[in-house]
Amino acid sequence: MCHHCVMESVKAGMLSRRSFFKGTIAAAGAAALATTLPSRPLFAAETPKKAEDLTHEIWEQFPTYFGGQQLFIDQKFSHAKDTFNLNEWRISEHTGTHIDAPLHFTADGKSVAELPVEDLIAPLVVIDIRAKAAENPDAQVTPDDIKAWTSANGDLPEGAVVALLSGWGDHVATEKFRNVGDDGKTMHFPGFHVETAQLLIEQPSIKAIAVDTLSLDHGPSPDFIVHNTWLPSGRYGIEGVANLDKVPVKGATIVVGAPKIKGATGGPARIFALV
């Protein structure tokens, strides 16, 4: 066989083997993806057009559930003196827009670091009770509110985060955010009703509930009944959510930037919605 013919024969063999290996790898990759990707779309909004920030900026006097300061900032280095800036923080886990992990109200539930990452990206459901909250600051999300939402929008999406929109985020820089009554101690702001928490627990795929107030429970709650019902079910909560009025009641995807701190019962989080 001539030299040219030998070379052409070798090339043909190499190309054939390459095609075989490419096909094998592609098939293996497709099989792997088929077994690892979720059966439902990752995003509620298939092609998000924008992101909305659902996080309040925290400052040292940000209003807190117990009323005292929970963020302290100590500057350790300054640009003027050291050519760089560096602060040291002391902060409560439950300050500003933050997560309540199951460990917050259980002896041995998941810490915030143990929340599965797939639980931190979810379809967002917004339950708008601004009208009744304007009339009654102690308003709660009831099973009837969930029924009204599903009547208008269909079933709750699988794996959803269900959020309360009461309009309370508008008061975050004022005393009304805590809204302490005439007795000097009882707060008045909206939250979830325990029957609603129980209803949502019956839907195993629901990831979390969220509020635009200081607590999952409404202000005058004497016993944290919603915390004590919801968190022991293994789900988490989000408190102090901002800008829920800027996202649709259905169709957005919430992304929860949970702090990965070992043993934490919660923590401030950067949260946004893809719309």
WOHU-V874706 format. One record per residue. N is the residue number from 1. BURIAL is 1 if it has 24 or more other ideal C-beta (glycine too) atoms within 12 Angstrom, else 0. Layout:
n = (N N)
burial = (BURIAL BURIAL)
//
This chain:
n = (1 2 3 4 5 6 7 8 9 10 11 12 13 14 15 16 17 18 19 20 21 22 23 24 25 26 27 28 29 30 31 32 33 34 35 36 37 38 39 40 41 42 43 44 45 46 47 48 49 50 51 52 53 54 55 56 57 58 59 60 61 62 63 64 65 66 67 68 69 70 71 72 73 74 75 76 77 78 79 80 81 82 83 84 85 86 87 88 89 90 91 92 93 94 95 96 97 98 99 100 101 102 103 104 105 106 107 108 109 110 111 112 113 114 115 116 117 118 119 120 121 122 123 124 125 126 127 128 129 130 131 132 133 134 135 136 137 138 139 140 141 142 143 144 145 146 147 148 149 150 151 152 153 154 155 156 157 158 159 160 161 162 163 164 165 166 167 168 169 170 171 172 173 174 175 176 177 178 179 180 181 182 183 184 185 186 187 188 189 190 191 192 193 194 195 196 197 198 199 200 201 202 203 204 205 206 207 208 209 210 211 212 213 214 215 216 217 218 219 220 221 222 223 224 225 226 227 228 229 230 231 232 233 234 235 236 237 238 239 240 241 242 243 244 245 246 247 248 249 250 251 252 253 254 255 256 257 258 259 260 261 262 263 264 265 266 267 268 269 270 271 272 273 274 275)
burial = (0 0 0 0 0 0 0 0 0 0 0 0 0 0 0 0 0 0 0 0 0 0 0 0 0 0 0 0 0 0 0 0 0 0 0 0 0 0 0 0 0 0 1 1 1 0 0 1 0 0 0 1 1 1 1 1 0 1 0 0 0 1 1 1 1 0 0 0 0 1 1 0 0 0 0 0 0 0 0 0 0 0 0 0 0 0 0 0 0 0 1 1 1 1 1 1 1 1 1 1 1 1 1 1 1 0 0 0 1 1 1 1 1 1 1 0 0 0 1 1 1 1 1 1 1 1 1 1 1 1 0 1 1 0 0 0 1 1 1 1 1 1 0 0 1 1 0 0 1 0 0 0 0 0 0 1 1 0 1 1 1 1 1 1 1 1 1 1 1 0 1 1 0 0 0 1 1 1 1 0 0 0 0 0 0 0 1 1 1 1 1 1 1 1 0 1 1 0 1 1 1 0 1 0 1 1 1 1 1 1 1 1 1 1 1 1 1 1 1 1 1 0 0 1 1 1 1 1 1 1 1 1 1 1 1 1 1 1 1 1 1 1 1 1 0 0 1 1 1 1 1 1 1 1 1 1 1 1 1 0 0 0 0 1 1 1 1 1 1 1 1 1 1 1 1)
//
